[in-house]
Amino acid sequence: MVGAVSLSGVSKADTHYPEDEFDVPNPDAARGVHRAPRSAWSRWWPFLAVLVIAPAVAYGLVVLVSQQDDTPSTGSSQDADPATTDAATAPADGATEGAAETPAAETPAAPPANMAAPIEVLNAAKISGLASAQAQKLTDAGFTAVTSGNFTGTAPADSVVYYATEDLAATAQLAATTLGVTTVTLSAPDAGAGISVVLTSDPSA
């Protein structure tokens, strides 16, 4: 059996093949697998492309969606007839003029005292001459239809001036102030023909 022959250490002189270009050593020739080193740009440009393209795509999507939202739909207020809209929102001329010309409501003034209203002064204090003396005070104050007399029935607890209707309220109040009576009451049954002053004591005492 022929043993394995090692090729290490075998020179050209030991072979019978003629010498060719592969037997000539070339120190400048590349040996084995050889790749040139990659530049920095070749390594970073994919990341830069993603950073530029991704925002641009996102911006385009946002613009597209916003344009779709701004598109007016059929029957919206933008398509409404301006004349119809103005007629619906504008106030009527009559209503505007009426509101401008209507004066502010004023509280009606209370009627003044009626010095000719009938006033009856009644003595319920059993003090002689009390009613006539107080009636004279009213006459001296300007009242022209004053009479006096004695009270019959159940007397009130305190002196009081009764008046029959609202239009006599100012007159009754003036009569009560003139005599010094503090209670003034609206009561048609107790007021007689107009105003009735019932004295349970001497108001000037």
C-alpha positions in Angstrom: 0.0 0.0 0.0 1.3 3.4 -0.9 1.4 5.7 2.1 0.0 9.3 2.0 2.5 11.7 0.6 2.7 15.0 2.5 3.0 18.0 0.2 4.6 20.2 2.8 8.2 20.9 2.0 7.8 19.8 -1.7 9.6 22.2 -4.0 9.1 22.7 -7.7 12.2 20.8 -8.4 10.6 17.8 -6.8 7.6 17.8 -9.3 7.5 17.0 -13.0 5.0 19.7 -13.9 6.1 22.8 -15.8 6.1 26.1 -13.9 3.2 28.5 -14.7 1.8 32.0 -13.5 0.4 30.5 -10.3 3.8 29.4 -9.2 5.2 33.0 -9.3 4.7 34.7 -5.9 3.0 38.2 -6.0 3.3 40.1 -2.8 0.6 42.7 -3.9 -2.1 40.2 -4.8 -5.0 39.8 -2.4 -5.0 36.5 -0.6 -8.2 34.8 0.6 -11.6 36.6 1.0 -11.1 40.3 1.1 -13.6 43.1 1.7 -13.0 46.8 1.8 -14.0 48.6 5.1 -17.5 50.2 5.0 -17.7 54.0 5.3 -19.6 55.8 8.1 -22.2 57.1 5.6 -23.0 53.6 4.4 -23.7 52.6 8.0 -25.9 55.6 9.1 -27.9 56.5 5.9 -30.7 53.9 6.6 -31.3 55.4 10.0 -31.3 59.0 8.6 -33.8 57.9 5.9 -36.2 56.5 8.5 -35.9 59.8 10.6 -36.8 61.8 7.5 -39.4 59.6 5.8 -41.4 58.6 8.8 -42.3 62.2 9.9 -43.2 63.1 6.3 -45.6 60.2 6.0 -47.2 61.0 9.4 -47.6 64.7 8.3 -49.2 63.6 5.1 -51.7 61.4 6.9 -52.6 64.2 9.3 -53.2 66.6 6.4 -55.4 64.1 4.6 -57.5 63.4 7.7 -58.0 67.1 8.4 -59.1 67.8 4.8 -61.7 65.1 5.1 -63.0 66.6 8.4 -63.3 70.1 6.9 -65.3 68.9 3.9 -68.9 70.4 4.4 -71.6 67.8 4.5 -74.8 68.0 2.5 -77.5 70.1 4.2 -75.1 71.8 6.6 -75.5 75.4 7.6 -73.0 76.5 5.0 -75.4 75.5 2.2 -78.3 77.3 3.8 -79.8 80.2 1.9 -78.4 83.4 3.4 -81.7 85.2 2.9 -83.5 82.5 4.8 -80.9 82.6 7.6 -81.0 86.4 7.9 -84.8 86.3 8.0 -84.9 83.7 10.8 -82.2 85.4 13.0 -83.1 89.1 12.4 -85.7 90.5 14.8 -88.9 91.9 13.4 -88.8 95.6 12.8 -92.0 96.1 14.8 -90.7 94.3 17.8 -87.4 96.3 17.7 -89.2 99.6 17.5 -91.7 98.6 20.1 -88.9 97.6 22.6 -87.1 100.9 21.9 -90.1 103.1 22.3 -91.7 101.4 25.4 -90.7 103.4 28.5 -89.7 101.7 31.7 -92.6 100.8 34.0 -93.1 103.3 36.7 -94.6 102.7 40.1 -97.8 104.7 40.3 -97.7 107.5 42.9 -99.9 107.1 45.9 -102.9 109.4 45.8 -102.5 112.5 48.0 -104.5 113.1 51.2 -108.1 114.1 50.6 -108.7 116.9 53.0 -112.4 116.8 52.2 -112.9 113.1 53.0 -115.5 112.5 55.8 -113.7 111.8 59.2 -115.6 110.8 62.3 -113.9 111.1 65.7 -115.4 108.7 68.3 -114.8 108.8 72.1 -114.3 105.3 73.5 -112.2 106.5 76.5 -115.2 108.0 78.5 -113.2 111.2 78.8 -115.6 114.2 78.6 -114.9 116.4 75.5 -112.2 114.1 74.2 -113.8 113.5 70.7 -114.7 117.2 70.1 -111.2 118.4 71.1 -109.5 116.0 68.8 -111.9 116.8 66.0 -111.0 120.4 66.4 -107.3 119.5 65.9 -108.1 117.9 62.5 -110.1 121.0 61.5 -107.2 123.2 62.4 -104.9 121.0 60.3 -107.1 121.6 57.2 -109.6 118.8 57.2 -113.0 120.2 56.2 -115.5 117.3 56.9 -114.8 116.3 60.5 -117.5 115.2 63.0 -117.4 113.9 66.6 -119.4 111.5 68.8 -119.3 108.6 71.3 -118.2 105.1 70.4 -120.7 102.2 70.9 -119.9 98.5 70.9 -116.7 96.7 71.8 -113.8 99.2 71.9 -110.4 98.2 70.5 -107.5 97.8 72.8 -105.7 100.9 71.6 -106.7 104.0 69.7 -106.9 103.3 65.9 -107.8 105.1 62.7 -109.9 103.0 60.3 -110.2 103.8 56.6 -112.7 102.2 54.1 -110.7 102.1 50.8 -107.1 102.1 49.5 -107.5 105.6 48.1 -108.0 107.0 51.6 -104.8 105.4 53.0 -102.8 108.7 52.8 -105.7 110.7 54.3 -106.0 108.2 57.2 -102.3 108.3 57.8 -102.3 112.1 57.9 -105.2 112.2 60.3 -103.4 109.6 62.6 -100.2 111.6 62.6 -102.1 114.8 63.4 -103.7 113.3 66.4 -100.7 111.1 67.6 -102.4 107.8 66.9 -99.9 105.0 65.8 -102.3 102.4 64.4 -103.9 102.8 61.0 -106.0 99.9 59.6 -108.0 99.2 56.4 -111.4 98.1 57.5 -114.5 99.1 55.6 -117.0 97.9 58.3 -115.3 99.9 61.0 -114.5 103.0 58.8 -118.1 104.2 58.3 -118.6 106.7 55.4 -114.8 107.1 55.0 -112.5 107.4 58.0 -113.3 106.7 61.6 -111.0 107.6 64.5 -111.7 105.5 67.7 -110.0 107.0 70.8 -109.5 104.7 73.8 -107.3 107.2 75.5 -106.2 110.8 75.2 -103.4 110.7 72.5 -102.1 114.1 73.6 -101.7 113.1 77.3 
